[in-house]
Amino acid sequence: MPRAKGGRRRSRAPKRAAQRLAEMRSQLLDIEAPLRDAMHYVQALHFIGTGLIADYDDAGEPVAAVAHAASERLEKVKEIWGRIHESGRTTRKKRRNQS
């Protein structure tokens, strides 16, 4: 009985997926420092706003309000970043255990 041409071919999908995951992990690490810096800048703006409020300057309230809103949004971004980062670490641990 004739054999089929070629043998079983291994899919390249796992290798490609691993490469994409490595690229994503690298990009996530690139995001960490600017995210932390942005959070520090927003915190500084909040301090400026509250300082102006303490000096009875009417310009302080809008500054503090904008800083607070930006801080909430950045906190959400930080949470999302943390979940993505954790899922990458979990995937890496699973892959090590399978080897």
C-alpha positions as CSV (number, residue, x, y, z in Angstrom):
1,M,0.0,0.0,0.0
2,P,1.5,3.4,-1.0
3,R,2.4,5.8,1.7
4,A,1.0,9.3,1.6
5,K,3.4,12.0,0.4
6,G,5.2,13.7,3.2
7,G,4.9,12.9,6.9
8,R,3.0,14.5,9.6
9,R,3.6,18.2,9.6
10,R,3.9,20.1,12.8
11,S,2.0,23.2,13.0
12,R,3.9,26.5,13.4
13,A,1.0,28.0,15.3
14,P,2.4,27.3,18.8
15,K,5.8,28.8,17.8
16,R,4.1,31.9,16.4
17,A,1.9,32.2,19.4
18,A,5.0,32.1,21.7
19,Q,6.7,34.8,19.6
20,R,3.6,37.0,19.8
21,L,3.4,36.5,23.5
22,A,7.1,37.4,23.9
23,E,6.5,40.6,21.9
24,M,3.5,41.5,23.9
25,R,5.4,40.9,27.2
26,S,8.2,43.2,25.9
27,Q,5.7,45.9,25.0
28,L,4.0,45.6,28.4
29,L,7.3,46.2,30.1
30,D,7.8,49.2,27.8
31,I,4.5,50.6,29.1
32,E,5.3,50.2,32.8
33,A,7.7,53.2,33.2
34,P,5.6,55.8,31.3
35,L,2.5,54.6,33.2
36,R,4.2,55.1,36.5
37,D,5.5,58.5,35.4
38,A,2.0,59.6,34.3
39,M,0.7,58.6,37.7
40,H,3.4,60.6,39.4
41,Y,2.6,63.7,37.2
42,V,-1.1,63.4,38.0
43,Q,-0.3,63.1,41.7
44,A,1.8,66.3,41.5
45,L,-1.1,68.1,39.8
46,H,-3.4,67.0,42.6
47,F,-0.9,68.4,45.2
48,I,-0.7,71.7,43.3
49,G,-4.5,71.9,43.2
50,T,-4.9,71.1,46.9
51,G,-2.2,73.6,47.7
52,L,-4.0,76.3,45.7
53,I,-7.2,75.4,47.5
54,A,-5.4,75.7,50.9
55,D,-4.3,79.3,49.8
56,Y,-8.0,80.1,49.0
57,D,-7.2,80.3,45.3
58,D,-10.2,79.6,43.1
59,A,-8.0,78.0,40.4
60,G,-7.2,75.1,42.7
61,E,-10.5,73.3,42.5
62,P,-10.5,72.7,38.7
63,V,-6.8,71.5,38.9
64,A,-7.6,69.1,41.7
65,A,-10.7,67.9,39.9
66,V,-8.9,67.2,36.7
67,A,-6.1,65.5,38.5
68,H,-8.6,63.3,40.4
69,A,-10.4,62.3,37.2
70,A,-7.0,61.5,35.4
71,S,-5.9,59.5,38.5
72,E,-9.0,57.3,38.3
73,R,-8.5,56.6,34.7
74,L,-4.8,55.9,35.1
75,E,-5.7,53.5,38.0
76,K,-8.0,51.6,35.6
77,V,-5.2,51.4,33.1
78,K,-2.8,50.1,35.8
79,E,-5.4,47.4,36.8
80,I,-5.7,46.3,33.2
81,W,-1.9,46.3,32.8
82,G,-1.6,44.2,35.9
83,R,-4.2,41.6,34.7
84,I,-2.5,41.3,31.3
85,H,0.9,41.1,33.0
86,E,-0.3,38.4,35.4
87,S,-1.9,36.4,32.6
88,G,1.4,36.4,30.7
89,R,3.2,35.2,33.8
90,T,0.6,32.4,34.4
91,T,0.9,31.3,30.7
92,R,4.7,31.2,31.1
93,K,4.5,29.1,34.2
94,K,2.1,26.6,32.5
95,R,4.4,26.3,29.6
96,R,7.4,25.6,31.9
97,N,5.4,22.9,33.7
98,Q,4.5,21.2,30.4
99,S,8.1,20.9,29.3
